[in-house]
Amino acid sequence: MKKSQNEIYSLIREYEKKLSETSVPFWMDASDFLDILDYYEEKNLYFEAELCMRLALKLHPNDIEVQIRRAYRLKNEGKWSDAIDLVNAIPEQESVEVLFFNAEVALSELRTDDAEQWFNKCLQAEAAIAASDIDAMESPQSASPLLLDIGELCMDYGCISLAHKYLSLISDKDTTEYARAVLALAECSYQRGNVEDALKQLDLLLDSNPYNLDVWLLKADLLNEMKRWEACREAADYALAIHPENEKALRLKACAAIGMADYGVVLDIFSQYRSLYPNDYTMALSAGEILLNSQRYNDAFEVLSHSNRNCPNDNPDKIRILTDIAMCYSARHEMQKAFETLMGTRSLGVSYQDVIFHAATQAFTHHDIVYGEKLLLQQISHEPLTPEHRLNISRMLCEHNLFGSVSELWNVLLKDNKKHPVPAAPYLAFAARRLVRIREYKFWLACAIYTDPTLTNAIFRDIYPNHSPQEYLNCAQREFPEG
């Protein structure tokens, strides 16, 4: 029988008291050790959990549940091979626990047919146990908990059809498992593209129990995926009415508010969320970018700095956060700090060339033309100008309408490079025309027509209307006959 919360706390106190009395050997049942282990794992107390696991193994080396639990801990640490070897050494190879583990191994290797066979063996073994309970004049155990475990495991591995098969077998007489099964089946329906069926299943659950927090959360989640923002916010509000500090409900309400461009609500949610979950970076990132887009640069900097502090260094979002913070600096005309912040992305795999490009883009966006040109010229002088980099710089300068003010940079870009094809040719031709450098204009226009006639047409169709790209050179010759 599952212990109550008070019983678990009492057990923890007893365990830790005995553990502190190092001179006194102590004994505990294997099931008690596993309950204590559950508690430590839920609290993310890794070292305490590992010590508890070792003690359980020492005192109950042949207990199958202890052995299986060790195998799952190894699996969760990425040590699949060690976990499999441990399970294969267990004598009771026909036990439900071993069969279930073998099924997960099959799922992890995408051997769904084998997994299904293992699961069926699990159910047969469970049925044999139930039959023995009847012989012993005990209440037979329902198969619904095992079916639920099977279905949820299949969903974890993305095997939706297999999950649906087993979840559908759960009897509505087992009310606890049935409610969770319908919830999982609704998610299965959504994953299979039957969105309306999923929502109908959730609404049926809510009709029977309107205070089911998990159902409201899943409904809000599905509506968020469908971009039905108003309905998503309504479902999130119902979830918050049940649990006012629920992390997922707050996040979903914020997502809906972002979708509805109701940024004031997002910032209000962030203020509440930050006090409740101070170590989470994701909401701060969303709020910071809203402030950034609203040109509230000082507020954005404060919020994004909070996000940066809590985001792990190996997380892909770290680059995005640092780039946003650099934008705050550049908007405040602190370009050197912006550049140094972007340099922080180098350790995350961003190339030096890309750092320079992004820093220059920010400088041009905020009208620090001299600084942006200086960065690019320094970088070009130290590294070969690749075709892709020439394209990126030329396109950026054209998009920012920068020509005469960065003439020294254009002098480098417009130089003929016969070693490589030049995908930047359409932009180079346009820039040469704006700079009234006629010889270079005709040269690069000819290259542009040959290299990328579609882009050339997009750039020059307003200059030479009613003409095809193949006629542009003749048009240019008539326009500039002296060149």
N, C-alpha and C positions, 0 to 999 in steps of 0.2 A: 504494500500500500504506500502511496506517495505521502511523504511527510509534509506537515504544515510548515509555514514559514517560521513560526515560533519554535517548532521542534528542530528545524534546521539551525536556527541561531543558537539554541541550547547545545546542539551537537557540536557546533563550531567552537563554542566556549569550552566545552569539555575536552575537545581535541587539542586546542591550543594550550590549555592548562596542563594537560598530560605531556605535551611536547616540551613545555618549559621546564618540567621536572625531569631533567636529563638523566638523573641517577636512577630513575624508576622506570623499568620497562613497562610498556602498556600494550593492551590488546583492544582491537576494535573489529567489528564485523566488516566484511568486505563491502556490504551495501552501504554502511555508514561512511566508509572511506570514499566511495563513489559519490555520495551525496555532498560530502565536504568538497570533493574535487569539482563538482558542478558549481558550487558557490564560488570557489576561487576563479574558475574559468569565466564565469559571468562577470566577475569584478575585474577581469584582466590582470589578476595577480599571478603572473607567470611562475615566479620562483616558488611561491607558496604551493601552487598547483603541482609543480614538478616534485617538490619534496613529498607532498601527499601521495603522489603517484608511486614514488619509490618506496615509501613505507607500506603502501598497499601491496606492492609486488613482493616486498620482503616478508610480510606477514601472511600473504595469501598467494604464493607463487603458482598454485595450480588452479586458482579460481578463474573460470572461463570469462566472466564479465570483466574482471580486472585485466586479464590478458587482452581482451578485445579493446578495452578502453585505452590501453597502452598503444595498441596498433593504430587506433584512430588519432591519437596524439602525434604519433610518428607521421601518419599520413598528412595531417594538418600542417606539419612542419616541412612538407615536401619530400619526406623520406619514404616514398611509396615502396621501394624495394625492401627496406627493413621491415615495414609494416606487413607486407605480404609474407616474408619469411617467418615472422612471428606468428601470424595466423595459421600458416601451413604446418607449424609445429604443434598446434593445439590438438590434443588427441580426439576431442569431440567434433570431428569434421562434419557431422550431420546435424549439428545444433543450429538453431535459428540464427544465432549471432554470427557464426562462421559463414553460413549460407548467404546471409544478408551482406556481409563484407565482400564476399566473392562477387555478388551481384554488382556492388558498387565498382569493383575493379573492372568488371566487364563494361559498365556504363562509361567509365573514365577512358576506356579504349574504343568507345563507340561500337562495341559488340552488343547491340541491343537484343538480338535474338538469344544470345547466351545469357544476357542479364535477365531476360524474361524467364528462361528456364530456371535460373537460380531463384528468382522470386517465387516461382510456382513451387519449388522445393521448400522454400521458407513457409509458404502457406500450408503445405502438406505436413511439415514438421509441427507447425502451430496447431493444426487440426488434431494431430496425434496427441499433443499435450492436452488439448481440450477434452479429447475422448478419455484420457486417463483421469482427468478431473471428475468426469461423470462416474467412472468406475469407483473413484474414491469418495463418491457422494458429496463432491464439492461443486460450487457454481461454475459452470463451464465458462472459459474465457472467450470473449468475442474476438473475431479476427479483424474488427474495424481498426483498432490502433495500429496493427501491422500494415493493413492496407493503406492507411493514411501515411505512415512512414515511407512505404514504397512509393506512393504517388508523389509525395513532396520531394523525395530523393530524385525521382525521374525528372521533375520540374527543375531541380537544381542543375541537372546536366542537360537541360534543353530537350529532353525526350518527351514532348508534349502528348503525342498520341498514346504512348505507353502510360504516362501519368493519368490521362483521361480514362483509360481502360480500368485501372485499378481503383481510382477514386470513385468511379461510377458503381463499384460493387459494395460500397459502404452503405449499411442499412440506416434508414431514417429513425430506427428505434434506438440507435446509439447516438443520442442527441449531441454529446460533446464532439465526437469525431465527425458526425454528419455536418454540423455547422462549419467546421474547418474544411471539410471536403468540398462543400458547395462553394466556399470562398476560393479554394484552389481550382475548382472546376470553372469558375468564372474567369480566373486568370488564364486557364487553358483556352477557353473560348476566345478570349482577347488575342492570345498568342496565335491562334489559328485563323484570325481575321474576322471572327464572329463577334464584333464589338457590341452590337445591340443585344445579342443573346447574353453576353457577359453582364451587361447592365441590368437586364431583366432578372438574372439569377441573383445579383446583389440586391435588387429592390425587393425580391421575395424574402431574402434573409432579413432585410430591414423591416418588412411588414411584420415579421414574427418577433423581431427584437430591434427596435429603433435605437437602442443604446449600445449597439455592437460597434465599438471603436474601429476594429480591424476592417469591417465592411466599409465604413465611411472613408477610411484612409485609402483602401483599394479603389473605391469608386472615384474619389478625387484624383487618384493617380491615373486611372484610365481616362478620365475626362481631360486631364492635363495632356496626356499623350495625343488625344484627339483634338487638342487646341480649342476645346469648348470651355472658354475661360470663366464665363459667369457661372456655369453649372459646377465647374471645378471649385471656384471660390465658395459657393454655397455648401458643397459637400465638406470642404475643409472647415468651414465655420461650424457645421454640425459636429465634426470631430473635435474641434476646440471647445465646443459647449460641453462635451463629455470629459475631455482632458485638456484644460486650458493651456498647459505647458508642453503639449506633445510636439516633439521636434519635427516629425514628418509633416504634421498638419500645418505648422507654421511655414515650413518650406514650400508646401504645395500652395498655400494661400499667397505666398510671395510670388511664386511662379505664375499664378493666375493674374495677379496684379500687374506683373511685368507684361504679360500677354495683352492686358487691357490698357497698357500704358498709364496705369494709375500709380505713378512713381511715389507719390506721397504715402500711399498705403505700404509700399515696399519698405520705405525708410522707417515707418512706424514699426513694422514687423521686425526689421533689423534691430531696432533699439531694444525691443523686448527679447528677441532671440539672443542678442549678444550678452545680455545679463544672465540668461538661462544657460547658454552653452558658450562660455567664453573661449573655449579652445577650438571651436569650429571655424574654419576659414572660408567656407564656400558662400555663406550668406553675406559675409563682409565683402567678398569679391563682387557679388552681384550688386550690392548696395553701392560699393565704391565706383563701379562702372556707370551706374545710373547718375551718381553725382558728377562723374567725369563728363558724361554726355550732356549734363545740364550746366556745364562750365563752372561748377562749384569746386574749384581746384583745391582749395585748402581743406575743405571738408572731405573731398575724395582722397586726398593724400593721407589724412588721419585714419580713415576707414581702411584704405588699401594697405597701409603700414601694419594695421592690426591683422589683416588677412595674411600678409607676408610673414609675419612672426609665427603664425600657427600652421602655415603650409609646409609640409615636409620638403626638404631640399630635393629629393628625388621624384617629387610629384610633377607631372607635366604642366599643371596649372601655375607652377612657380614662374615659368617664362612669361606667361600671360600677366601675372601680377606685377612682375618687375617692369614689363613694358608699359603697363598702365601707370605705375608710379613715375616712370621716366616721362610719360606724357604730362603728368602734373608738374614736374620740374620745368619741362620745356614751355608749358603754357605760362609759367611764372617767369620765363626768360632766364632760367638757371640752366643753361645748356650744358655746362661742364658737369653738373650733378646728374643731369639726364643721361649724358654719355657714360659716366661712371656707373650709373645704375644698370644701364644696358650691358655694360661690360660684365656685370654679374651673371649674365646668361651664358657667358662663355663656358663656365664650368658645367653647364647643363647641356652642352652639345651644340650651341649656336655658333656658327662660324664667325670669324672676325669680320669677314666681308659683309655678312648680314647685319652685324652690330653697327657697322659704319653706315650701311644703307638706312637702317631704321632710325639711327640718330640724325642723319641728314634729312630724312623725310620729316621728322618732328621739327627740326630747325626751320625747314622751309614752310611747314604748316603754320608755324608761329612767327614767320617773317624775319627769322635770323638768317638772312641769305648768306652773309659773309661766313658765318660759322659753318653752315651746311656745305658751302663750296669748298672751304678749307679742308673739312673732313674727307670729302670725296677725292680731292686732288692728292692729299697725303696718302690715302689708301691706294689710289691708282699708281702713284709713283713707286710704291713698294711691292705691288703684286701685278701680275699680268692682267690685262683687261680682257676677261673672257666674253664670248658672244652673249651669254645670258646676263652677265653683269652690265654690259653695255646697253642691252635692251632695257633692263630694269631702271637704270639711271636715266636713260633718254626718255622713257615713258613717264617717269616721275617728274622730270623737269617740264615736259610738255603739259602734263596734267596740272602743274602748279603755275603754268604760264611764265616760266622763267627762261629768258633768252639773253637779251643784252646784259642783264645784271650778273650773269654767270658766264660771260663770254670765254673766259680762260678755260672753264670746264668744257665748253662746247668745242674749243680748239682741239682738245684731246679726243673727244668723242667722234669728231668729224673726220679724223685722220683715216685714210683708206687702209684697210687691213686685208690684204689679199690672201692671207693664210687660212682664213676661216670664212664660212658663210656669215652674213650679218643680218640676223632677224630684226635688229633695231633699225634697218634701213628706212621704213616708212616714217618713223619718228625723226630720224636724222634728216631726211628730205624736208620734212615740215619745218624743223628748226633752221636749216640752211636758208629756206625761203624767208622765214621771219627775220633772220639776221642779214638778209639780202646778200648772201654769198652765192652768187649765181652759178659759178662753175661747179661748186660742190653740190648745189641744189640739183642741177641736172644729172650729175653723176649718181647721187643717192636716190633720186627719183627713178632712174633706170633700174638701179638695184632693187628698189622697193617693188616695182612692177613685176620684176622677175621672181623675187623672193616670196612676197606675200601680197598678191593682188587684192585679196579680200580686205585686209587691213588697210591697204593703200587707198582703196575705194572709200572705206569708212572715214578716213582722215581727209581726203581731198575732194569728196563729192560736192561739198559746198563751195569749194574754190573753183572747181571746173564742172559746174552742173551740166547735165545732158551729154556728158562724155563718158566713155568707158575707160578703164585704167590703161588700156592699150593706146588710147589717144592722148594721155596726159603729157607725154614728152613733146608731142607736136604743140599742145596748148602752151607748155612752158616755153618752147622756142618762140612762139608768137608773142608771149607775154614779155620775155626777156631776150630779144634778138641779139643784143650786144654781148651776151654772156658766152 
